């Protein structure tokens, strides 16, 4: 290449607008807020404010649901955002619930207490790693294993109910231990949980459905701690119930086939 031609190429390269490096602010702002809510839950539990700690975890759930939707609506989905969201989930739904439960009820159990908290934390980490590695091939209608936000809501709901009704964690320490361990193991199980992604929220619904939604909101506002705990307890139990139902149907079909 001649020197003049090389200079022309260099001039053209300088004239081209350089692509600015950075991250999208809006979706990552929600992710950061969810991360802060999880961090605040840990601090609140260390100070004995267990009700505030439980509420902070539920706030993190709402913010975690918003960041992905905002990213899709604004077309600002990036690999950085996905990785950042996973790290935020690990803090808000993996580490924070286990530490809040530990401070509330498990601390008096010694090694068994921190072992149960670790089982939950490790289960959340494995659950998130499996979800991220299989996101391209997984069935969008179902989750494999209990989702970490639902497991976090189960533990936070239990703590909130206890704090709201002046129930000391030491009084239900063994029950809390069982709940923590079961939630951790369900996250790494192969049980199927509905993702509710097949529900069309944009479609038209009967007017009566709006009335039902209003009644649900009224019930939640009346006893938010108890209602939210029961809702997520029911969702947690739905996985084993569906699995047992499928096994029962499969056994019946096998019996009918053997009779023929």
C-alpha positions in Angstrom: 0.0 0.0 0.0 1.3 3.4 -1.0 2.0 6.0 1.8 -0.7 8.3 0.5 -3.3 5.5 0.5 -2.3 4.5 4.0 -2.8 8.0 5.1 -6.2 8.2 3.5 -7.3 4.9 5.3 -6.1 6.3 8.6 -8.0 9.5 8.0 -11.2 7.6 7.2 -10.8 5.5 10.4 -10.5 8.7 12.4 -13.6 10.2 10.8 -15.8 7.1 11.6 -17.8 7.6 14.8 -16.4 5.5 17.5 -18.9 3.1 19.2 -19.3 4.2 22.8 -18.9 1.6 25.4 -21.2 1.5 28.4 -24.3 -0.1 29.9 -27.9 0.7 29.7 -29.0 2.6 32.8 -32.7 1.9 33.2 -32.8 -1.9 33.5 -29.6 -2.1 35.5 -31.0 0.6 37.9 -33.8 -1.8 38.8 -31.2 -4.6 39.2 -29.1 -2.5 41.5 -32.2 -1.6 43.5 -33.0 -5.3 43.9 -29.4 -5.9 45.0 -29.7 -3.1 47.6 -32.9 -4.6 48.9 -31.2 -7.9 49.5 -28.3 -6.2 51.2 -30.6 -4.1 53.3 -32.5 -7.3 54.4 -29.2 -8.7 55.8 -28.5 -5.5 57.7 -32.0 -5.3 59.1 -31.8 -8.9 60.3 -28.5 -8.2 62.0 -30.2 -5.3 63.9 -33.2 -7.5 64.9 -35.6 -5.8 62.5 -37.0 -9.0 61.0 -40.2 -7.6 59.6 -38.3 -5.0 57.6 -35.8 -7.7 56.4 -38.7 -9.9 55.1 -40.4 -6.9 53.4 -37.1 -6.0 51.8 -36.8 -9.4 50.2 -40.3 -9.1 48.8 -39.4 -5.7 47.4 -36.4 -7.3 45.8 -38.8 -9.8 44.1 -40.8 -7.0 42.6 -37.7 -5.1 41.4 -36.3 -8.3 39.9 -39.5 -8.8 37.9 -39.4 -5.3 36.6 -35.8 -5.2 35.4 -36.3 -7.9 32.8 -39.6 -6.5 31.6 -38.1 -3.0 31.3 -35.1 -4.4 29.3 -37.5 -6.2 26.9 -39.8 -3.2 26.5 -36.9 -0.7 25.9 -34.9 -3.3 23.8 -31.9 -2.9 26.1 -31.2 -6.6 26.8 -27.4 -7.3 27.0 -25.2 -10.1 28.2 -23.9 -7.8 30.9 -27.4 -7.2 32.2 -28.1 -10.9 32.3 -24.9 -11.7 34.3 -25.5 -8.7 36.6 -29.1 -9.9 37.2 -27.9 -13.4 38.2 -25.4 -11.9 40.7 -28.1 -9.7 42.2 -30.4 -12.7 42.5 -27.8 -14.7 44.3 -27.6 -11.9 46.9 -31.3 -11.1 47.2 -32.7 -14.6 46.9 -29.8 -16.8 47.9 -27.7 -15.2 50.6 -30.2 -12.7 52.1 -33.1 -15.2 52.9 -30.7 -17.8 54.5 -29.0 -15.1 56.7 -32.4 -13.6 57.7 -33.7 -17.0 58.6 -30.5 -17.8 60.5 -30.6 -14.7 62.5 -34.3 -15.1 63.3 -34.5 -18.8 64.2 -31.5 -20.9 63.3 -28.7 -19.2 65.3 -29.7 -21.1 68.5 -29.2 -24.5 66.8 -25.5 -24.2 66.5 -23.9 -26.1 63.6 -27.2 -27.5 62.4 -28.5 -23.9 62.0 -25.7 -22.6 59.9 -25.6 -25.9 58.0 -29.3 -25.5 57.1 -28.6 -21.9 56.0 -25.7 -23.1 53.9 -27.8 -25.8 52.2 -30.3 -23.2 51.1 -27.5 -20.8 49.9 -25.8 -23.5 47.9 -29.1 -24.7 46.5 -29.9 -21.2 45.3 -26.4 -20.9 43.7 -26.8 -24.2 41.9 -30.3 -23.4 40.8 -29.2 -20.1 39.2 -26.2 -21.8 37.5 -28.4 -24.5 36.1 -31.0 -22.0 34.9 -28.4 -19.9 33.1 -26.7 -22.9 31.5 -30.0 -24.3 30.1 -31.9 -21.1 29.3 -31.6 -21.7 25.6 -33.1 -25.2 25.6 -35.4 -25.1 28.6 -39.2 -25.3 28.2 -40.4 -21.7 28.8 -43.7 -23.0 30.3 -42.0 -24.6 33.3 -39.1 -24.2 35.7 -37.0 -27.1 36.6 -36.7 -26.9 40.4 -38.3 -24.3 42.7 -37.3 -20.8 41.4 -35.0 -19.0 43.8 -37.4 -15.9 44.2 -40.2 -18.2 45.3 -37.9 -20.0 47.7 -36.8 -16.6 49.1 -40.5 -15.5 49.4 -41.3 -18.7 51.3 -38.6 -18.1 53.9 -39.2 -14.3 54.1 -43.0 -15.0 54.4 -42.4 -17.3 57.4 -40.2 -14.8 59.1 -42.7 -12.0 58.4 -45.6 -14.1 59.9 -43.5 -14.8 62.9 -42.5 -11.2 63.5 -46.0 -9.9 62.8 -47.5 -12.3 65.4 -44.7 -11.9 68.0 -43.6 -15.4 67.5 -39.9 -15.8 68.5 -37.7 -17.7 66.1 -36.4 -19.9 68.9 -40.0 -21.2 69.5 -40.2 -22.6 65.9 -36.5 -23.2 65.3 -36.8 -26.8 64.2 -39.7 -26.0 61.9 -37.7 -23.2 60.4 -34.8 -25.6 59.9 -36.9 -28.0 58.0 -38.4 -25.3 55.9 -35.0 -23.9 55.0 -33.5 -27.3 54.1 -36.6 -28.3 52.1 -36.6 -25.0 50.2 -32.9 -25.4 49.4 -33.3 -29.0 48.2 -36.4 -28.2 46.1 -34.4 -25.6 44.2 -32.0 -28.3 42.9 -34.7 -30.9 42.3 -36.0 -32.0 38.9 -39.6 -31.1 39.9 -41.5 -28.9 37.4 -43.0 -25.6 38.4 -45.2 -23.5 36.3 -43.6 -20.3 35.0 -47.1 -18.8 34.1 -45.5 -17.5 31.0 -48.3 -19.1 28.9 -50.8 -16.7 30.6 -51.7 -13.9 28.2 -51.8 -10.8 30.3 -52.5 -8.6 27.2 -55.6 -10.4 26.1 -59.1 -9.5 27.1 -60.7 -11.0 30.2 -64.3 -11.0 31.5 -65.3 -8.1 33.8 -65.7 -10.6 36.6 -62.0 -11.3 36.5 -61.2 -7.7 37.3 -63.5 -8.0 40.4 -61.6 -11.2 41.5 -58.3 -9.3 41.2 -59.6 -6.5 43.3 -60.7 -9.0 46.0 -57.3 -10.6 45.9 -55.6 -7.3 46.5 -58.0 -6.5 49.3 -57.2 -9.8 51.0 -53.4 -9.3 50.6 -53.6 -5.8 52.1 -55.6 -7.1 55.0 -53.1 -9.8 56.1 -50.1 -9.4 53.7 -47.7 -11.6 55.7 -50.0 -14.6 56.1 -51.4 -14.4 52.6 -48.1 -14.1 50.8 -46.7 -16.9 52.9 -49.6 -19.2 52.1 -49.5 -18.3 48.4 -45.8 -19.2 48.1 -46.2 -22.2 50.3 -48.9 -23.5 47.9 -46.7 -22.8 44.9 -43.8 -24.7 46.6 -46.1 -27.7 47.3 -47.4 -27.6 43.7 -44.2 -29.2 42.4 -44.3 -32.4 44.6 -48.1 -32.6 44.2 -47.9 -32.5 40.4 -45.1 -35.1 40.4 -47.0 -37.5 42.6 -50.1 -37.0 40.4 -48.1 -37.8 37.3 -46.6 -40.9 39.0 -50.1 -42.1 40.0 -51.5 -41.7 36.5 -48.5 -43.5 35.1 -49.0 -46.4 37.5 -52.7 -46.6 36.6 -51.9 -46.7 32.9 -49.3 -49.4 33.6 -51.9 -51.5 35.6 -54.5 -51.1 32.8 -51.9 -52.2 30.2 -51.0 -55.2 32.2 -54.7 -56.2 32.6 -55.2 -56.1 28.8 
